[in-house]
Amino acid sequence: MLTYEQALEKLLAAARPVEEVRRVPLLAAAGRVLAVAQHSTVAVPPLDNSAMDGYAVRAADVTAAGVCLPVSQRIPAGTVGVALQPGTAARIFTGAPIPAGADAVVMQERCAPGEGGVVVNHVPASGENIRRAGEDIAVGAEILAAGLKLRPQDIALGASAGLPELPVYRRLRVGMFFTGDELVQPGEPLPPGAIYNSNRYALRTLLEGMGCEVRDLGAVEDTLAATRDALRRAAADNDLVITSGGVSVGEEDHVKPAVEAEGELDMWKIAIKPGKPLAFGKVRKEGGHAWFLGLPGNPVAAFVTCLTMVRPFVLRLQGVAHVAPRILNLPCASAWGKADGARLEFLRARINDAGAVDLYRNQGSGVVTSLCASDGLVLNPPGNAIAAGDSVRFVSFAELLA
């Protein structure tokens, strides 16, 4: 079996970002992946400005607290004042440009009305309460790097530099379907031996959360002919085909021979638990191919492999530069003596009020409640028994779902 690291390295080595780049309005760019680095054509702030409501002064004119200065002008934000005359103060508001000649702002709480002006009850230092031009962004500075999945704060940064639109990779198109005659959709009667198709809802929402355009073919009849037909339809206008179930080698597992007939298959067994069977390959289509990933059918295995294997592959296809999640080292409040001797285990766990990790009591690959009751996954090395108090590696669902 390939190790998790070997399988992931192989996936990422194969992935290339989609080639099509589109310019989208700034307000439509959140969650998209930036295709070209962006540089600022302006300084932010463009002029020295006041960090406070108060009075702009020459520091040399306030050598002791209690000095009374005449107020020569009023400068609200958005207005440029005139040069400050020596021995005077300018009433100024937050964000307003500093008038020439002034070199400090005294906040209004340290000032009081005086006869013929304002009493300054504080001796300011030169530069006090002044935000310098370009201290946030210098002209020509790179503000957004290529390969960045744009967050609200990145959109704000682009706006502060005056960018009306951004060049982003087009969304990844994913075709998906599910195999298994036992699958029934929620809302339908549940015959004996049938199960509701939770994987359809988990995987589709996960992929849409990653920014993909998902074309859902639903459940497919458990025959080779139906599986081949579904592969052709899913590949026709998509970049990636994802299936769940039928990737093993049983008599009712038709995904492997179907992909071999319609393209190329690299059938993997990965040393992870849950989720050992994972199929990777290509499906032919007019003008090229669509990538293929076949996931296990057990709900937790499908969910975990989607987060740990599909997610980085999808992000790289979208053009994201950095796809590795942040992993924390945390104390474990639970003991785990059932370590698999050959496979990396993804153990569902929550963070308790003390900041330690509690393992979910039932780690079965069909226990969907464990996903809802957990905050993330403990990455437990092969053969590693965990004693209470041991440090473990933990990755949060918040990190994997971002």
C-alpha positions in Angstrom: 0.0 0.0 0.0 1.1 3.6 -0.7 1.5 5.7 2.4 -0.8 8.7 2.7 2.1 11.0 1.9 3.1 9.0 -1.2 -0.5 9.0 -2.5 -0.9 12.7 -1.9 2.4 13.6 -3.5 1.4 11.6 -6.6 -2.0 13.4 -6.8 -0.5 16.8 -6.5 2.3 16.1 -9.0 -0.4 15.3 -11.6 -2.6 18.3 -10.9 -2.3 21.3 -13.2 -4.5 24.4 -12.8 -7.3 25.0 -15.3 -6.0 27.3 -18.0 -9.0 29.6 -18.4 -8.7 32.9 -16.6 -11.6 35.3 -16.2 -11.7 38.9 -14.9 -14.5 39.2 -12.3 -15.8 42.2 -10.4 -14.2 42.6 -6.9 -17.5 41.7 -5.2 -17.7 38.5 -7.1 -14.1 37.4 -6.4 -14.4 36.0 -2.9 -13.7 32.3 -2.8 -12.1 32.4 -6.2 -8.4 31.7 -6.9 -6.2 34.6 -8.1 -4.5 33.8 -11.3 -2.1 36.8 -11.5 -0.3 38.6 -8.7 -1.7 42.1 -8.1 0.3 45.2 -7.3 -0.9 48.5 -6.0 -0.8 51.6 -8.2 -1.5 53.9 -5.2 -0.1 54.5 -1.8 -2.4 53.6 1.1 -3.0 55.9 2.8 -2.4 58.4 -0.1 -1.4 61.2 2.3 -0.3 61.6 5.9 -3.6 61.7 7.9 -4.9 61.9 11.4 -5.4 58.7 13.4 -7.7 60.6 15.8 -10.3 63.3 16.2 -8.4 66.2 17.7 -6.1 69.1 16.9 -3.2 69.2 14.4 -0.3 71.3 15.8 3.4 71.9 15.5 5.0 70.0 18.3 7.4 72.9 18.8 4.5 75.2 19.7 3.4 73.0 22.6 6.3 72.9 25.0 4.2 72.6 28.2 0.7 71.4 29.0 -1.9 74.1 29.1 -0.8 76.1 26.1 -3.7 77.9 24.4 -3.6 78.1 20.6 -6.0 79.8 18.2 -7.8 77.5 15.9 -7.0 78.6 12.4 -9.0 76.0 10.3 -11.3 73.0 10.4 -10.3 69.9 8.4 -12.9 67.1 8.1 -12.1 63.8 6.4 -12.0 64.2 2.6 -10.9 67.8 2.8 -7.3 69.1 2.3 -6.5 72.0 4.5 -4.1 74.9 4.0 -0.6 75.1 5.5 -0.7 75.5 9.3 0.6 78.8 10.5 3.1 78.8 13.4 1.4 79.2 16.8 -2.0 77.9 15.7 -3.9 74.6 15.8 -6.2 73.0 13.2 -9.4 71.2 14.3 -9.0 67.8 12.5 -11.0 64.6 12.2 -10.0 61.0 11.8 -8.7 60.2 8.3 -8.3 63.9 7.3 -5.0 64.9 5.7 -2.4 66.5 7.9 -1.9 70.1 6.8 1.6 71.2 5.8 3.6 72.4 8.7 1.8 70.3 11.3 3.7 67.3 12.7 1.4 66.0 15.5 -2.2 65.5 16.4 -3.4 65.8 20.0 -6.6 63.8 20.6 -9.6 65.9 21.6 -9.9 64.2 25.0 -6.6 66.0 25.9 -7.8 69.4 24.8 -10.3 71.9 26.2 -12.0 75.1 25.0 -10.0 78.1 25.9 -10.4 81.9 25.5 -9.7 82.6 21.8 -8.7 79.0 21.0 -8.1 75.5 22.3 -6.1 74.6 25.5 -3.7 71.7 24.8 -3.3 69.7 28.0 -0.7 67.3 26.5 2.8 67.8 25.2 2.9 65.8 21.9 5.9 64.1 20.3 6.6 64.8 16.6 4.6 62.3 14.6 2.1 61.5 17.3 -1.3 60.2 16.1 -0.2 60.6 12.4 -0.6 57.8 9.9 2.0 58.2 7.3 1.4 58.0 3.5 2.0 54.5 2.2 2.5 52.9 5.7 -0.1 50.3 4.8 0.6 49.8 1.1 3.5 51.4 -0.9 3.1 52.2 -4.5 4.1 49.2 -6.6 3.9 46.7 -3.7 2.5 43.3 -4.3 -0.7 43.1 -2.3 -2.2 39.8 -3.5 -0.1 36.7 -4.6 -1.0 34.4 -7.4 -2.6 31.2 -6.2 -4.4 32.8 -3.3 -7.9 31.7 -2.6 -9.5 35.0 -2.0 -11.0 35.8 1.4 -13.1 38.8 2.5 -10.0 40.5 3.9 -8.2 40.0 0.5 -11.2 41.6 -1.2 -10.9 44.5 1.2 -7.2 44.9 0.5 -7.9 44.9 -3.3 -10.6 47.6 -2.7 -8.2 49.7 -0.6 -5.8 49.7 -3.6 -8.6 50.7 -6.0 -8.8 47.5 -7.9 -12.3 47.2 -9.5 -11.8 43.5 -10.7 -9.5 40.6 -10.4 -8.2 37.9 -12.7 -9.2 34.5 -11.4 -9.2 30.9 -12.6 -12.6 29.7 -13.8 -14.3 27.4 -11.4 -13.4 23.7 -11.6 -16.2 21.6 -13.1 -16.8 18.3 -11.4 -19.2 15.5 -12.5 -20.2 13.1 -9.8 -22.3 9.9 -9.5 -22.8 7.1 -7.0 -23.0 3.4 -7.5 -25.1 0.9 -5.5 -28.5 -0.5 -6.2 -29.2 -0.2 -2.4 -29.1 3.6 -2.5 -32.3 5.5 -1.9 -32.8 9.3 -1.9 -34.1 11.0 1.3 -37.8 11.5 1.1 -38.4 8.2 -0.7 -39.6 5.0 1.0 -36.8 2.8 2.4 -37.3 -0.8 1.2 -35.7 -3.7 3.2 -31.9 -3.8 2.5 -31.8 -0.2 1.2 -30.0 2.8 2.7 -30.3 6.5 2.2 -27.6 8.0 0.0 -25.9 10.4 2.5 -22.7 10.5 0.4 -24.4 12.4 -2.3 -25.2 15.2 0.0 -21.9 15.2 1.9 -19.7 15.1 -1.2 -21.7 17.6 -3.2 -21.8 20.2 -0.4 -18.1 19.6 0.3 -17.2 20.2 -3.4 -19.4 23.2 -3.7 -17.8 24.6 -0.5 -14.4 24.2 -2.3 -15.7 26.5 -5.1 -16.5 23.8 -7.7 -19.3 23.7 -10.2 -20.9 20.3 -9.5 -22.9 18.4 -12.1 -24.7 15.7 -10.1 -25.7 12.5 -12.1 -27.2 10.9 -8.9 -27.2 7.1 -8.3 -26.3 4.8 -11.2 -27.5 1.2 -11.8 -25.0 -1.4 -10.6 -24.0 -2.6 -14.1 -20.9 -2.2 -16.2 -22.8 -0.7 -19.1 -24.6 1.9 -16.9 -21.3 2.8 -15.1 -19.5 3.3 -18.4 -22.3 5.4 -19.7 -22.2 7.6 -16.5 -18.5 8.0 -16.8 -18.8 9.3 -20.4 -21.6 11.7 -19.5 -19.7 12.9 -16.4 -16.5 13.5 -18.3 -18.0 15.2 -21.3 -17.9 18.8 -20.1 -16.1 18.5 -16.7 -12.5 18.7 -15.5 -12.9 16.0 -12.8 -15.2 13.0 -12.3 -15.8 11.8 -8.7 -17.6 8.6 -7.8 -18.4 6.9 -4.5 -18.7 3.2 -4.1 -17.8 0.3 -6.4 -14.0 0.9 -6.4 -13.0 -2.4 -4.9 -12.7 -5.7 -6.9 -16.0 -7.5 -6.0 -18.4 -8.9 -8.5 -20.7 -5.9 -8.1 -17.9 -3.3 -8.2 -18.0 -2.0 -11.8 -16.1 1.3 -11.4 -12.6 -0.3 -12.0 -13.4 -2.1 -15.2 -15.5 0.9 -16.4 -12.7 3.4 -16.0 -10.2 0.9 -17.6 -12.6 0.7 -20.6 -13.2 4.5 -20.8 -9.7 5.7 -19.9 -6.8 4.9 -17.7 -6.8 3.7 -14.0 -4.2 3.8 -11.3 -5.9 1.7 -8.6 -4.5 2.5 -5.2 -4.7 0.9 -1.9 -3.6 3.6 0.6 -2.4 2.9 4.1 -5.1 5.0 5.7 -8.1 4.2 7.9 -10.8 4.8 7.0 -10.6 5.0 3.3 -8.1 2.4 2.0 -9.5 1.9 -1.5 -9.1 5.0 -3.7 -9.0 5.0 -7.5 -7.2 7.6 -9.5 -7.0 7.9 -13.3 -8.4 9.6 -16.4 -11.6 9.3 -18.5 -11.3 10.0 -22.2 -13.4 12.7 -23.7 -13.4 14.8 -26.9 -10.3 16.9 -27.0 -8.5 15.3 -24.0 -9.5 13.7 -20.7 -11.2 14.4 -17.3 -9.4 13.4 -14.1 -11.0 10.6 -12.2 -11.2 9.9 -8.4 -13.2 7.0 -7.1 -13.9 7.2 -3.4 -15.0 4.4 -0.9 -18.7 3.9 -0.3 -18.7 3.9 3.5 -19.9 7.4 4.6 -17.1 8.3 7.0 -14.5 6.9 4.6 -15.9 9.0 1.7 -16.1 12.1 3.8 -12.5 11.7 5.2 -10.9 10.9 1.9 -12.7 13.8 0.3 -11.2 16.2 2.9 -7.7 14.6 3.0 -7.2 13.5 -0.6 -9.7 15.1 -2.9 -9.5 18.6 -1.3 -5.8 19.2 -2.0 -6.1 17.8 -5.5 -9.1 20.0 -6.2 -7.5 23.1 -4.8 -4.4 22.5 -6.9 -6.5 22.1 -10.0 -8.1 25.4 -9.1 -4.7 27.1 -9.0 -4.3 27.3 -5.2 -0.6 27.5 -4.4 -0.7 26.3 -0.8 -3.0 23.3 -0.1 -1.6 21.8 3.1 -3.9 22.4 6.1 -2.5 23.6 9.4 -1.9 20.8 11.9 -1.8 21.4 15.6 -0.1 19.5 18.3 -2.5 19.1 21.2 -2.8 17.0 24.3 -5.1 14.0 24.1 -7.5 13.4 27.0 -8.5 9.9 25.7 -6.6 6.7 25.4 -6.5 4.7 22.1 -5.2 1.2 22.3 -6.7 -0.1 19.0 -4.0 1.3 16.7 -3.8 -0.2 13.2 -0.4 -1.6 12.7 -0.1 -0.7 9.0 -2.2 2.4 8.4 -2.4 6.0 9.3 -5.6 6.5 11.2 -7.9 9.5 10.9 -9.6 9.5 14.3 -12.6 11.7 14.8 -12.2 14.0 17.8 -13.4 17.1 19.5 -11.6 19.8 21.5 -12.8 19.9 25.1 -13.1 23.0 27.3 -9.5 22.5 28.6 -8.1 22.6 25.0 -7.4 18.9 24.9 -8.6 16.3 22.4 -11.4 13.8 23.2 -11.6 10.9 20.8 -15.1 9.9 19.7 -16.1 6.7 21.3 -17.1 4.8 18.0 -14.6 5.2 15.1 -16.5 2.9 12.7 -16.4 4.0 9.1 -20.2 4.0 8.9 -20.8 6.2 12.0 -21.9 9.5 10.5 -22.7 10.9 13.9 -19.0 10.9 14.7 -18.5 13.5 12.1 -21.1 15.8 13.6 -19.9 15.3 17.1 -16.2 16.1 16.2 -14.2 19.2 15.6 -11.7 17.5 13.4 -9.3 14.6 12.9 -6.4 13.2 14.8 -3.7 11.9 12.5 -2.5 8.8 14.4 0.6 7.0 12.9 0.5 3.3 12.1 0.8 1.1 15.2 0.7 4.1 17.6 -1.2 3.5 20.9 -2.3 6.8 22.5 -2.2 7.2 26.3 -4.2 10.0 28.0 -1.9 13.0 28.1 0.0 12.2 25.0 0.5 14.9 22.3 -1.3 14.2 19.1 -1.5 15.8 15.7 -4.9 17.4 15.1 -6.4 19.1 12.0 -9.7 20.9 12.5 -12.7 20.6 10.2 -12.8 24.4 10.1 -9.3 24.3 8.5 -10.3 21.6 6.0 -13.6 23.3 5.1 -12.1 26.8 4.6 
